[in-house]
Amino acid sequence: MFITYFMFRRNANAPELGAYRTYDIAVYGDLWREPLAVLRDVALDGDLVFRMIQAFNRCHLSPIHLKDAVLDMLE
């Protein structure tokens, strides 16, 4: 199965933070009908999330490992 990672910017709101802009990562498969996985609130830094999805696409990361890979890259 061919998969592709995308990032999405969205506005969010948290009682303790107020309004903020965050980035999500979505994984799409061959048919592109709906995402296979979505990880919300990955980071506030769009450049960092963009570098993540570039690496995930280059390495053909399995969606099963998405959460662990993001946590590793944030450390």
mmJSON file of the N, C-alpha and C atoms, coordinates in Angstrom:
{"data_MODEL":{"atom_site":{
"group_PDB":["ATOM","ATOM","ATOM","ATOM","ATOM","ATOM","ATOM","ATOM","ATOM","ATOM","ATOM","ATOM","ATOM","ATOM","ATOM","ATOM","ATOM","ATOM","ATOM","ATOM","ATOM","ATOM","ATOM","ATOM","ATOM","ATOM","ATOM","ATOM","ATOM","ATOM","ATOM","ATOM","ATOM","ATOM","ATOM","ATOM","ATOM","ATOM","ATOM","ATOM","ATOM","ATOM","ATOM","ATOM","ATOM","ATOM","ATOM","ATOM","ATOM","ATOM","ATOM","ATOM","ATOM","ATOM","ATOM","ATOM","ATOM","ATOM","ATOM","ATOM","ATOM","ATOM","ATOM","ATOM","ATOM","ATOM","ATOM","ATOM","ATOM","ATOM","ATOM","ATOM","ATOM","ATOM","ATOM","ATOM","ATOM","ATOM","ATOM","ATOM","ATOM","ATOM","ATOM","ATOM","ATOM","ATOM","ATOM","ATOM","ATOM","ATOM","ATOM","ATOM","ATOM","ATOM","ATOM","ATOM","ATOM","ATOM","ATOM","ATOM","ATOM","ATOM","ATOM","ATOM","ATOM","ATOM","ATOM","ATOM","ATOM","ATOM","ATOM","ATOM","ATOM","ATOM","ATOM","ATOM","ATOM","ATOM","ATOM","ATOM","ATOM","ATOM","ATOM","ATOM","ATOM","ATOM","ATOM","ATOM","ATOM","ATOM","ATOM","ATOM","ATOM","ATOM","ATOM","ATOM","ATOM","ATOM","ATOM","ATOM","ATOM","ATOM","ATOM","ATOM","ATOM","ATOM","ATOM","ATOM","ATOM","ATOM","ATOM","ATOM","ATOM","ATOM","ATOM","ATOM","ATOM","ATOM","ATOM","ATOM","ATOM","ATOM","ATOM","ATOM","ATOM","ATOM","ATOM","ATOM","ATOM","ATOM","ATOM","ATOM","ATOM","ATOM","ATOM","ATOM","ATOM","ATOM","ATOM","ATOM","ATOM","ATOM","ATOM","ATOM","ATOM","ATOM","ATOM","ATOM","ATOM","ATOM","ATOM","ATOM","ATOM","ATOM","ATOM","ATOM","ATOM","ATOM","ATOM","ATOM","ATOM","ATOM","ATOM","ATOM","ATOM","ATOM","ATOM","ATOM","ATOM","ATOM","ATOM","ATOM","ATOM","ATOM","ATOM","ATOM","ATOM","ATOM","ATOM","ATOM","ATOM","ATOM","ATOM","ATOM","ATOM"],
"id":[1,2,3,4,5,6,7,8,9,10,11,12,13,14,15,16,17,18,19,20,21,22,23,24,25,26,27,28,29,30,31,32,33,34,35,36,37,38,39,40,41,42,43,44,45,46,47,48,49,50,51,52,53,54,55,56,57,58,59,60,61,62,63,64,65,66,67,68,69,70,71,72,73,74,75,76,77,78,79,80,81,82,83,84,85,86,87,88,89,90,91,92,93,94,95,96,97,98,99,100,101,102,103,104,105,106,107,108,109,110,111,112,113,114,115,116,117,118,119,120,121,122,123,124,125,126,127,128,129,130,131,132,133,134,135,136,137,138,139,140,141,142,143,144,145,146,147,148,149,150,151,152,153,154,155,156,157,158,159,160,161,162,163,164,165,166,167,168,169,170,171,172,173,174,175,176,177,178,179,180,181,182,183,184,185,186,187,188,189,190,191,192,193,194,195,196,197,198,199,200,201,202,203,204,205,206,207,208,209,210,211,212,213,214,215,216,217,218,219,220,221,222,223,224,225],
"type_symbol":["N","C","C","N","C","C","N","C","C","N","C","C","N","C","C","N","C","C","N","C","C","N","C","C","N","C","C","N","C","C","N","C","C","N","C","C","N","C","C","N","C","C","N","C","C","N","C","C","N","C","C","N","C","C","N","C","C","N","C","C","N","C","C","N","C","C","N","C","C","N","C","C","N","C","C","N","C","C","N","C","C","N","C","C","N","C","C","N","C","C","N","C","C","N","C","C","N","C","C","N","C","C","N","C","C","N","C","C","N","C","C","N","C","C","N","C","C","N","C","C","N","C","C","N","C","C","N","C","C","N","C","C","N","C","C","N","C","C","N","C","C","N","C","C","N","C","C","N","C","C","N","C","C","N","C","C","N","C","C","N","C","C","N","C","C","N","C","C","N","C","C","N","C","C","N","C","C","N","C","C","N","C","C","N","C","C","N","C","C","N","C","C","N","C","C","N","C","C","N","C","C","N","C","C","N","C","C","N","C","C","N","C","C","N","C","C","N","C","C","N","C","C","N","C","C"],
"label_atom_id":["N","CA","C","N","CA","C","N","CA","C","N","CA","C","N","CA","C","N","CA","C","N","CA","C","N","CA","C","N","CA","C","N","CA","C","N","CA","C","N","CA","C","N","CA","C","N","CA","C","N","CA","C","N","CA","C","N","CA","C","N","CA","C","N","CA","C","N","CA","C","N","CA","C","N","CA","C","N","CA","C","N","CA","C","N","CA","C","N","CA","C","N","CA","C","N","CA","C","N","CA","C","N","CA","C","N","CA","C","N","CA","C","N","CA","C","N","CA","C","N","CA","C","N","CA","C","N","CA","C","N","CA","C","N","CA","C","N","CA","C","N","CA","C","N","CA","C","N","CA","C","N","CA","C","N","CA","C","N","CA","C","N","CA","C","N","CA","C","N","CA","C","N","CA","C","N","CA","C","N","CA","C","N","CA","C","N","CA","C","N","CA","C","N","CA","C","N","CA","C","N","CA","C","N","CA","C","N","CA","C","N","CA","C","N","CA","C","N","CA","C","N","CA","C","N","CA","C","N","CA","C","N","CA","C","N","CA","C","N","CA","C","N","CA","C","N","CA","C","N","CA","C","N","CA","C","N","CA","C","N","CA","C"],
"label_alt_id":[null,null,null,null,null,null,null,null,null,null,null,null,null,null,null,null,null,null,null,null,null,null,null,null,null,null,null,null,null,null,null,null,null,null,null,null,null,null,null,null,null,null,null,null,null,null,null,null,null,null,null,null,null,null,null,null,null,null,null,null,null,null,null,null,null,null,null,null,null,null,null,null,null,null,null,null,null,null,null,null,null,null,null,null,null,null,null,null,null,null,null,null,null,null,null,null,null,null,null,null,null,null,null,null,null,null,null,null,null,null,null,null,null,null,null,null,null,null,null,null,null,null,null,null,null,null,null,null,null,null,null,null,null,null,null,null,null,null,null,null,null,null,null,null,null,null,null,null,null,null,null,null,null,null,null,null,null,null,null,null,null,null,null,null,null,null,null,null,null,null,null,null,null,null,null,null,null,null,null,null,null,null,null,null,null,null,null,null,null,null,null,null,null,null,null,null,null,null,null,null,null,null,null,null,null,null,null,null,null,null,null,null,null,null,null,null,null,null,null,null,null,null,null,null,null],
"label_comp_id":["MET","MET","MET","PHE","PHE","PHE","ILE","ILE","ILE","THR","THR","THR","TYR","TYR","TYR","PHE","PHE","PHE","MET","MET","MET","PHE","PHE","PHE","ARG","ARG","ARG","ARG","ARG","ARG","ASN","ASN","ASN","ALA","ALA","ALA","ASN","ASN","ASN","ALA","ALA","ALA","PRO","PRO","PRO","GLU","GLU","GLU","LEU","LEU","LEU","GLY","GLY","GLY","ALA","ALA","ALA","TYR","TYR","TYR","ARG","ARG","ARG","THR","THR","THR","TYR","TYR","TYR","ASP","ASP","ASP","ILE","ILE","ILE","ALA","ALA","ALA","VAL","VAL","VAL","TYR","TYR","TYR","GLY","GLY","GLY","ASP","ASP","ASP","LEU","LEU","LEU","TRP","TRP","TRP","ARG","ARG","ARG","GLU","GLU","GLU","PRO","PRO","PRO","LEU","LEU","LEU","ALA","ALA","ALA","VAL","VAL","VAL","LEU","LEU","LEU","ARG","ARG","ARG","ASP","ASP","ASP","VAL","VAL","VAL","ALA","ALA","ALA","LEU","LEU","LEU","ASP","ASP","ASP","GLY","GLY","GLY","ASP","ASP","ASP","LEU","LEU","LEU","VAL","VAL","VAL","PHE","PHE","PHE","ARG","ARG","ARG","MET","MET","MET","ILE","ILE","ILE","GLN","GLN","GLN","ALA","ALA","ALA","PHE","PHE","PHE","ASN","ASN","ASN","ARG","ARG","ARG","CYS","CYS","CYS","HIS","HIS","HIS","LEU","LEU","LEU","SER","SER","SER","PRO","PRO","PRO","ILE","ILE","ILE","HIS","HIS","HIS","LEU","LEU","LEU","LYS","LYS","LYS","ASP","ASP","ASP","ALA","ALA","ALA","VAL","VAL","VAL","LEU","LEU","LEU","ASP","ASP","ASP","MET","MET","MET","LEU","LEU","LEU","GLU","GLU","GLU"],
"label_asym_id":["A","A","A","A","A","A","A","A","A","A","A","A","A","A","A","A","A","A","A","A","A","A","A","A","A","A","A","A","A","A","A","A","A","A","A","A","A","A","A","A","A","A","A","A","A","A","A","A","A","A","A","A","A","A","A","A","A","A","A","A","A","A","A","A","A","A","A","A","A","A","A","A","A","A","A","A","A","A","A","A","A","A","A","A","A","A","A","A","A","A","A","A","A","A","A","A","A","A","A","A","A","A","A","A","A","A","A","A","A","A","A","A","A","A","A","A","A","A","A","A","A","A","A","A","A","A","A","A","A","A","A","A","A","A","A","A","A","A","A","A","A","A","A","A","A","A","A","A","A","A","A","A","A","A","A","A","A","A","A","A","A","A","A","A","A","A","A","A","A","A","A","A","A","A","A","A","A","A","A","A","A","A","A","A","A","A","A","A","A","A","A","A","A","A","A","A","A","A","A","A","A","A","A","A","A","A","A","A","A","A","A","A","A","A","A","A","A","A","A","A","A","A","A","A","A"],
"label_entity_id":["1","1","1","1","1","1","1","1","1","1","1","1","1","1","1","1","1","1","1","1","1","1","1","1","1","1","1","1","1","1","1","1","1","1","1","1","1","1","1","1","1","1","1","1","1","1","1","1","1","1","1","1","1","1","1","1","1","1","1","1","1","1","1","1","1","1","1","1","1","1","1","1","1","1","1","1","1","1","1","1","1","1","1","1","1","1","1","1","1","1","1","1","1","1","1","1","1","1","1","1","1","1","1","1","1","1","1","1","1","1","1","1","1","1","1","1","1","1","1","1","1","1","1","1","1","1","1","1","1","1","1","1","1","1","1","1","1","1","1","1","1","1","1","1","1","1","1","1","1","1","1","1","1","1","1","1","1","1","1","1","1","1","1","1","1","1","1","1","1","1","1","1","1","1","1","1","1","1","1","1","1","1","1","1","1","1","1","1","1","1","1","1","1","1","1","1","1","1","1","1","1","1","1","1","1","1","1","1","1","1","1","1","1","1","1","1","1","1","1","1","1","1","1","1","1"],
"label_seq_id":[1,1,1,2,2,2,3,3,3,4,4,4,5,5,5,6,6,6,7,7,7,8,8,8,9,9,9,10,10,10,11,11,11,12,12,12,13,13,13,14,14,14,15,15,15,16,16,16,17,17,17,18,18,18,19,19,19,20,20,20,21,21,21,22,22,22,23,23,23,24,24,24,25,25,25,26,26,26,27,27,27,28,28,28,29,29,29,30,30,30,31,31,31,32,32,32,33,33,33,34,34,34,35,35,35,36,36,36,37,37,37,38,38,38,39,39,39,40,40,40,41,41,41,42,42,42,43,43,43,44,44,44,45,45,45,46,46,46,47,47,47,48,48,48,49,49,49,50,50,50,51,51,51,52,52,52,53,53,53,54,54,54,55,55,55,56,56,56,57,57,57,58,58,58,59,59,59,60,60,60,61,61,61,62,62,62,63,63,63,64,64,64,65,65,65,66,66,66,67,67,67,68,68,68,69,69,69,70,70,70,71,71,71,72,72,72,73,73,73,74,74,74,75,75,75],
"pdbx_PDB_ins_code":[null,null,null,null,null,null,null,null,null,null,null,null,null,null,null,null,null,null,null,null,null,null,null,null,null,null,null,null,null,null,null,null,null,null,null,null,null,null,null,null,null,null,null,null,null,null,null,null,null,null,null,null,null,null,null,null,null,null,null,null,null,null,null,null,null,null,null,null,null,null,null,null,null,null,null,null,null,null,null,null,null,null,null,null,null,null,null,null,null,null,null,null,null,null,null,null,null,null,null,null,null,null,null,null,null,null,null,null,null,null,null,null,null,null,null,null,null,null,null,null,null,null,null,null,null,null,null,null,null,null,null,null,null,null,null,null,null,null,null,null,null,null,null,null,null,null,null,null,null,null,null,null,null,null,null,null,null,null,null,null,null,null,null,null,null,null,null,null,null,null,null,null,null,null,null,null,null,null,null,null,null,null,null,null,null,null,null,null,null,null,null,null,null,null,null,null,null,null,null,null,null,null,null,null,null,null,null,null,null,null,null,null,null,null,null,null,null,null,null,null,null,null,null,null,null],
"Cartn_x":[0.84,0.0,0.889,0.569,1.279,0.596,1.362,0.798,1.513,0.792,1.341,0.944,1.911,1.685,1.482,0.524,0.241,0.148,0.424,0.227,-0.9,-1.633,-2.723,-2.604,-2.768,-2.76,-4.208,-4.425,-5.772,-5.695,-6.753,-6.863,-7.541,-7.015,-7.564,-7.73,-8.406,-8.642,-8.602,-7.869,-7.789,-8.03,-8.792,-9.1,-7.853,-6.814,-5.608,-4.679,-4.843,-3.971,-4.663,-5.955,-6.671,-6.562,-6.678,-6.604,-5.148,-4.912,-3.569,-3.657,-2.565,-2.473,-1.626,-2.125,-1.432,-1.391,-0.612,-0.453,-0.764,-1.496,-1.871,-1.169,-1.047,-0.526,-1.613,-1.862,-2.821,-2.108,-2.519,-1.943,-3.038,-2.758,-3.708,-3.128,-4.017,-3.615,-3.836,-3.873,-3.973,-5.209,-6.33,-7.584,-7.894,-7.25,-7.371,-8.784,-9.603,-10.987,-11.084,-10.408,-10.393,-9.053,-8.618,-7.301,-7.287,-6.145,-5.935,-5.688,-5.047,-4.743,-4.587,-4.931,-4.745,-4.171,-3.124,-2.526,-2.673,-3.443,-3.763,-2.789,-2.659,-1.816,-0.394,0.212,1.572,2.559,2.477,3.393,2.85,3.399,3.049,3.956,5.059,6.06,5.807,5.317,5.007,6.221,7.373,8.588,8.983,8.854,9.176,8.244,6.961,6.004,6.242,6.599,6.904,8.113,9.143,10.313,9.937,9.017,8.55,7.892,6.942,6.231,7.143,8.123,9.1,9.856,10.297,11.025,10.118,8.884,7.961,7.669,7.474,7.216,8.447,9.622,10.868,11.137,10.853,11.143,9.97,8.837,7.649,7.225,7.16,6.791,5.395,5.282,3.979,3.15,1.855,1.004,0.96,1.266,1.286,2.331,3.396,4.505,4.461,3.392,3.318,3.507,2.764,2.837,4.239,4.828,6.17,7.2,7.072,8.032,7.935,6.721,6.547,7.14,6.873,7.428,8.959,9.525,10.993,11.536,10.867,11.364,11.158,10.224,10.007,10.972,11.621,12.57,13.863],
"Cartn_y":[-1.178,0.0,1.246,2.18,3.448,4.433,5.071,6.038,7.376,8.444,9.79,10.548,11.252,12.069,13.524,14.174,15.59,16.292,17.588,18.389,19.381,19.697,20.648,21.641,22.904,23.946,24.214,24.387,24.724,25.608,26.33,27.165,26.356,26.445,25.702,26.66,26.187,26.998,26.088,26.512,25.766,26.752,26.35,27.275,27.863,27.046,27.519,28.317,28.174,28.858,29.945,29.816,30.704,30.187,31.094,30.71,30.509,29.486,29.229,28.498,28.522,27.817,26.569,25.45,24.182,23.424,22.363,21.569,20.107,19.505,18.098,17.348,16.033,15.169,14.153,14.003,13.007,12.077,10.815,9.794,9.291,9.353,8.867,7.677,6.745,5.566,5.745,4.641,4.639,5.359,5.196,5.709,7.148,7.675,9.07,9.459,8.517,8.836,9.445,8.839,9.358,8.978,9.738,9.44,8.097,7.437,6.199,6.497,7.634,8.051,9.569,10.164,11.595,11.789,12.572,12.915,14.421,14.825,16.244,16.895,18.21,19.017,18.476,18.208,17.671,18.701,19.921,20.982,22.33,23.376,24.743,25.261,24.57,24.972,24.257,25.015,24.428,23.878,24.533,24.036,22.668,22.48,21.192,20.102,20.372,19.374,19.075,20.093,19.872,18.949,19.165,18.278,16.854,16.723,15.393,14.674,15.339,14.643,14.358,15.21,14.909,13.622,13.492,12.284,11.061,11.206,10.068,9.597,10.54,10.174,9.55,10.111,9.591,8.163,7.905,6.59,5.617,6.05,5.206,4.657,5.558,5.165,4.553,3.432,2.805,3.651,3.838,4.611,4.042,2.768,2.144,2.813,3.31,3.895,5.417,6.024,7.489,8.143,7.729,8.365,8.242,7.063,6.862,7.695,7.779,8.56,10.045,10.551,11.96,12.205,11.336,11.503,11.486,10.596,10.541,11.836,12.412,13.633,14.865,14.806,15.934,15.945,14.828,14.752,15.443],
"Cartn_z":[0.0,0.0,0.0,-0.849,-0.903,0.032,0.9,1.837,1.688,2.022,1.962,3.222,3.787,4.978,4.563,5.198,4.98,6.318,6.307,7.509,7.251,8.307,8.231,9.374,9.042,10.065,10.467,11.75,12.205,13.431,13.648,14.835,15.92,17.115,18.252,19.421,20.425,21.608,22.829,23.835,25.092,26.227,27.233,28.328,28.991,29.147,29.822,28.911,27.576,26.617,25.818,25.638,24.746,23.318,22.358,20.949,20.534,19.713,19.211,17.879,17.121,15.837,16.044,15.563,15.735,14.41,14.368,13.153,13.451,12.523,12.605,11.478,11.648,10.587,10.252,8.948,8.464,7.488,7.499,6.624,5.693,4.394,3.399,2.661,2.309,1.56,0.077,-0.635,-2.092,-2.63,-1.995,-2.549,-2.132,-1.147,-0.702,-0.294,0.054,0.418,1.799,2.732,4.099,4.715,5.709,6.278,7.002,6.916,7.657,9.124,9.379,10.746,10.768,11.904,12.112,13.503,13.586,14.87,15.038,16.03,16.232,17.21,17.056,17.957,18.054,16.925,16.909,17.45,16.952,17.392,16.95,17.535,17.153,16.045,15.81,14.83,13.497,12.513,11.214,10.488,10.635,9.983,10.518,11.814,12.422,11.897,11.848,11.365,9.886,9.102,7.693,7.536,8.341,8.284,8.684,9.638,10.041,8.872,8.215,7.145,5.959,5.722,4.667,4.996,6.233,6.648,6.603,7.056,7.062,5.634,4.707,3.312,2.67,2.951,2.374,2.854,4.126,4.724,4.627,4.046,3.915,5.279,6.252,7.619,7.654,8.314,8.505,9.471,9.188,10.102,11.518,11.646,12.979,13.87,13.269,14.017,14.092,13.611,13.544,14.906,15.883,17.202,17.792,17.734,18.273,17.523,16.204,15.407,15.752,15.935,16.309,17.692,18.635,19.984,19.955,19.157,19.025,18.46,17.471,16.831,17.718,18.644,19.549,20.716,20.978,22.102,21.788],
"occupancy":[1.0,1.0,1.0,1.0,1.0,1.0,1.0,1.0,1.0,1.0,1.0,1.0,1.0,1.0,1.0,1.0,1.0,1.0,1.0,1.0,1.0,1.0,1.0,1.0,1.0,1.0,1.0,1.0,1.0,1.0,1.0,1.0,1.0,1.0,1.0,1.0,1.0,1.0,1.0,1.0,1.0,1.0,1.0,1.0,1.0,1.0,1.0,1.0,1.0,1.0,1.0,1.0,1.0,1.0,1.0,1.0,1.0,1.0,1.0,1.0,1.0,1.0,1.0,1.0,1.0,1.0,1.0,1.0,1.0,1.0,1.0,1.0,1.0,1.0,1.0,1.0,1.0,1.0,1.0,1.0,1.0,1.0,1.0,1.0,1.0,1.0,1.0,1.0,1.0,1.0,1.0,1.0,1.0,1.0,1.0,1.0,1.0,1.0,1.0,1.0,1.0,1.0,1.0,1.0,1.0,1.0,1.0,1.0,1.0,1.0,1.0,1.0,1.0,1.0,1.0,1.0,1.0,1.0,1.0,1.0,1.0,1.0,1.0,1.0,1.0,1.0,1.0,1.0,1.0,1.0,1.0,1.0,1.0,1.0,1.0,1.0,1.0,1.0,1.0,1.0,1.0,1.0,1.0,1.0,1.0,1.0,1.0,1.0,1.0,1.0,1.0,1.0,1.0,1.0,1.0,1.0,1.0,1.0,1.0,1.0,1.0,1.0,1.0,1.0,1.0,1.0,1.0,1.0,1.0,1.0,1.0,1.0,1.0,1.0,1.0,1.0,1.0,1.0,1.0,1.0,1.0,1.0,1.0,1.0,1.0,1.0,1.0,1.0,1.0,1.0,1.0,1.0,1.0,1.0,1.0,1.0,1.0,1.0,1.0,1.0,1.0,1.0,1.0,1.0,1.0,1.0,1.0,1.0,1.0,1.0,1.0,1.0,1.0,1.0,1.0,1.0,1.0,1.0,1.0,1.0,1.0,1.0,1.0,1.0,1.0],
"B_iso_or_equiv":[0.0,0.0,0.0,0.0,0.0,0.0,0.0,0.0,0.0,0.0,0.0,0.0,0.0,0.0,0.0,0.0,0.0,0.0,0.0,0.0,0.0,0.0,0.0,0.0,0.0,0.0,0.0,0.0,0.0,0.0,0.0,0.0,0.0,0.0,0.0,0.0,0.0,0.0,0.0,0.0,0.0,0.0,0.0,0.0,0.0,0.0,0.0,0.0,0.0,0.0,0.0,0.0,0.0,0.0,0.0,0.0,0.0,0.0,0.0,0.0,0.0,0.0,0.0,0.0,0.0,0.0,0.0,0.0,0.0,0.0,0.0,0.0,0.0,0.0,0.0,0.0,0.0,0.0,0.0,0.0,0.0,0.0,0.0,0.0,0.0,0.0,0.0,0.0,0.0,0.0,0.0,0.0,0.0,0.0,0.0,0.0,0.0,0.0,0.0,0.0,0.0,0.0,0.0,0.0,0.0,0.0,0.0,0.0,0.0,0.0,0.0,0.0,0.0,0.0,0.0,0.0,0.0,0.0,0.0,0.0,0.0,0.0,0.0,0.0,0.0,0.0,0.0,0.0,0.0,0.0,0.0,0.0,0.0,0.0,0.0,0.0,0.0,0.0,0.0,0.0,0.0,0.0,0.0,0.0,0.0,0.0,0.0,0.0,0.0,0.0,0.0,0.0,0.0,0.0,0.0,0.0,0.0,0.0,0.0,0.0,0.0,0.0,0.0,0.0,0.0,0.0,0.0,0.0,0.0,0.0,0.0,0.0,0.0,0.0,0.0,0.0,0.0,0.0,0.0,0.0,0.0,0.0,0.0,0.0,0.0,0.0,0.0,0.0,0.0,0.0,0.0,0.0,0.0,0.0,0.0,0.0,0.0,0.0,0.0,0.0,0.0,0.0,0.0,0.0,0.0,0.0,0.0,0.0,0.0,0.0,0.0,0.0,0.0,0.0,0.0,0.0,0.0,0.0,0.0,0.0,0.0,0.0,0.0,0.0,0.0],
"pdbx_formal_charge":[null,null,null,null,null,null,null,null,null,null,null,null,null,null,null,null,null,null,null,null,null,null,null,null,null,null,null,null,null,null,null,null,null,null,null,null,null,null,null,null,null,null,null,null,null,null,null,null,null,null,null,null,null,null,null,null,null,null,null,null,null,null,null,null,null,null,null,null,null,null,null,null,null,null,null,null,null,null,null,null,null,null,null,null,null,null,null,null,null,null,null,null,null,null,null,null,null,null,null,null,null,null,null,null,null,null,null,null,null,null,null,null,null,null,null,null,null,null,null,null,null,null,null,null,null,null,null,null,null,null,null,null,null,null,null,null,null,null,null,null,null,null,null,null,null,null,null,null,null,null,null,null,null,null,null,null,null,null,null,null,null,null,null,null,null,null,null,null,null,null,null,null,null,null,null,null,null,null,null,null,null,null,null,null,null,null,null,null,null,null,null,null,null,null,null,null,null,null,null,null,null,null,null,null,null,null,null,null,null,null,null,null,null,null,null,null,null,null,null,null,null,null,null,null,null],
"auth_seq_id":[1,1,1,2,2,2,3,3,3,4,4,4,5,5,5,6,6,6,7,7,7,8,8,8,9,9,9,10,10,10,11,11,11,12,12,12,13,13,13,14,14,14,15,15,15,16,16,16,17,17,17,18,18,18,19,19,19,20,20,20,21,21,21,22,22,22,23,23,23,24,24,24,25,25,25,26,26,26,27,27,27,28,28,28,29,29,29,30,30,30,31,31,31,32,32,32,33,33,33,34,34,34,35,35,35,36,36,36,37,37,37,38,38,38,39,39,39,40,40,40,41,41,41,42,42,42,43,43,43,44,44,44,45,45,45,46,46,46,47,47,47,48,48,48,49,49,49,50,50,50,51,51,51,52,52,52,53,53,53,54,54,54,55,55,55,56,56,56,57,57,57,58,58,58,59,59,59,60,60,60,61,61,61,62,62,62,63,63,63,64,64,64,65,65,65,66,66,66,67,67,67,68,68,68,69,69,69,70,70,70,71,71,71,72,72,72,73,73,73,74,74,74,75,75,75],
"auth_comp_id":["MET","MET","MET","PHE","PHE","PHE","ILE","ILE","ILE","THR","THR","THR","TYR","TYR","TYR","PHE","PHE","PHE","MET","MET","MET","PHE","PHE","PHE","ARG","ARG","ARG","ARG","ARG","ARG","ASN","ASN","ASN","ALA","ALA","ALA","ASN","ASN","ASN","ALA","ALA","ALA","PRO","PRO","PRO","GLU","GLU","GLU","LEU","LEU","LEU","GLY","GLY","GLY","ALA","ALA","ALA","TYR","TYR","TYR","ARG","ARG","ARG","THR","THR","THR","TYR","TYR","TYR","ASP","ASP","ASP","ILE","ILE","ILE","ALA","ALA","ALA","VAL","VAL","VAL","TYR","TYR","TYR","GLY","GLY","GLY","ASP","ASP","ASP","LEU","LEU","LEU","TRP","TRP","TRP","ARG","ARG","ARG","GLU","GLU","GLU","PRO","PRO","PRO","LEU","LEU","LEU","ALA","ALA","ALA","VAL","VAL","VAL","LEU","LEU","LEU","ARG","ARG","ARG","ASP","ASP","ASP","VAL","VAL","VAL","ALA","ALA","ALA","LEU","LEU","LEU","ASP","ASP","ASP","GLY","GLY","GLY","ASP","ASP","ASP","LEU","LEU","LEU","VAL","VAL","VAL","PHE","PHE","PHE","ARG","ARG","ARG","MET","MET","MET","ILE","ILE","ILE","GLN","GLN","GLN","ALA","ALA","ALA","PHE","PHE","PHE","ASN","ASN","ASN","ARG","ARG","ARG","CYS","CYS","CYS","HIS","HIS","HIS","LEU","LEU","LEU","SER","SER","SER","PRO","PRO","PRO","ILE","ILE","ILE","HIS","HIS","HIS","LEU","LEU","LEU","LYS","LYS","LYS","ASP","ASP","ASP","ALA","ALA","ALA","VAL","VAL","VAL","LEU","LEU","LEU","ASP","ASP","ASP","MET","MET","MET","LEU","LEU","LEU","GLU","GLU","GLU"],
"auth_asym_id":["A","A","A","A","A","A","A","A","A","A","A","A","A","A","A","A","A","A","A","A","A","A","A","A","A","A","A","A","A","A","A","A","A","A","A","A","A","A","A","A","A","A","A","A","A","A","A","A","A","A","A","A","A","A","A","A","A","A","A","A","A","A","A","A","A","A","A","A","A","A","A","A","A","A","A","A","A","A","A","A","A","A","A","A","A","A","A","A","A","A","A","A","A","A","A","A","A","A","A","A","A","A","A","A","A","A","A","A","A","A","A","A","A","A","A","A","A","A","A","A","A","A","A","A","A","A","A","A","A","A","A","A","A","A","A","A","A","A","A","A","A","A","A","A","A","A","A","A","A","A","A","A","A","A","A","A","A","A","A","A","A","A","A","A","A","A","A","A","A","A","A","A","A","A","A","A","A","A","A","A","A","A","A","A","A","A","A","A","A","A","A","A","A","A","A","A","A","A","A","A","A","A","A","A","A","A","A","A","A","A","A","A","A","A","A","A","A","A","A","A","A","A","A","A","A"],
"auth_atom_id":["N","CA","C","N","CA","C","N","CA","C","N","CA","C","N","CA","C","N","CA","C","N","CA","C","N","CA","C","N","CA","C","N","CA","C","N","CA","C","N","CA","C","N","CA","C","N","CA","C","N","CA","C","N","CA","C","N","CA","C","N","CA","C","N","CA","C","N","CA","C","N","CA","C","N","CA","C","N","CA","C","N","CA","C","N","CA","C","N","CA","C","N","CA","C","N","CA","C","N","CA","C","N","CA","C","N","CA","C","N","CA","C","N","CA","C","N","CA","C","N","CA","C","N","CA","C","N","CA","C","N","CA","C","N","CA","C","N","CA","C","N","CA","C","N","CA","C","N","CA","C","N","CA","C","N","CA","C","N","CA","C","N","CA","C","N","CA","C","N","CA","C","N","CA","C","N","CA","C","N","CA","C","N","CA","C","N","CA","C","N","CA","C","N","CA","C","N","CA","C","N","CA","C","N","CA","C","N","CA","C","N","CA","C","N","CA","C","N","CA","C","N","CA","C","N","CA","C","N","CA","C","N","CA","C","N","CA","C","N","CA","C","N","CA","C","N","CA","C","N","CA","C","N","CA","C","N","CA","C","N","CA","C"],
"pdbx_PDB_model_num":[1,1,1,1,1,1,1,1,1,1,1,1,1,1,1,1,1,1,1,1,1,1,1,1,1,1,1,1,1,1,1,1,1,1,1,1,1,1,1,1,1,1,1,1,1,1,1,1,1,1,1,1,1,1,1,1,1,1,1,1,1,1,1,1,1,1,1,1,1,1,1,1,1,1,1,1,1,1,1,1,1,1,1,1,1,1,1,1,1,1,1,1,1,1,1,1,1,1,1,1,1,1,1,1,1,1,1,1,1,1,1,1,1,1,1,1,1,1,1,1,1,1,1,1,1,1,1,1,1,1,1,1,1,1,1,1,1,1,1,1,1,1,1,1,1,1,1,1,1,1,1,1,1,1,1,1,1,1,1,1,1,1,1,1,1,1,1,1,1,1,1,1,1,1,1,1,1,1,1,1,1,1,1,1,1,1,1,1,1,1,1,1,1,1,1,1,1,1,1,1,1,1,1,1,1,1,1,1,1,1,1,1,1,1,1,1,1,1,1,1,1,1,1,1,1]
}}}
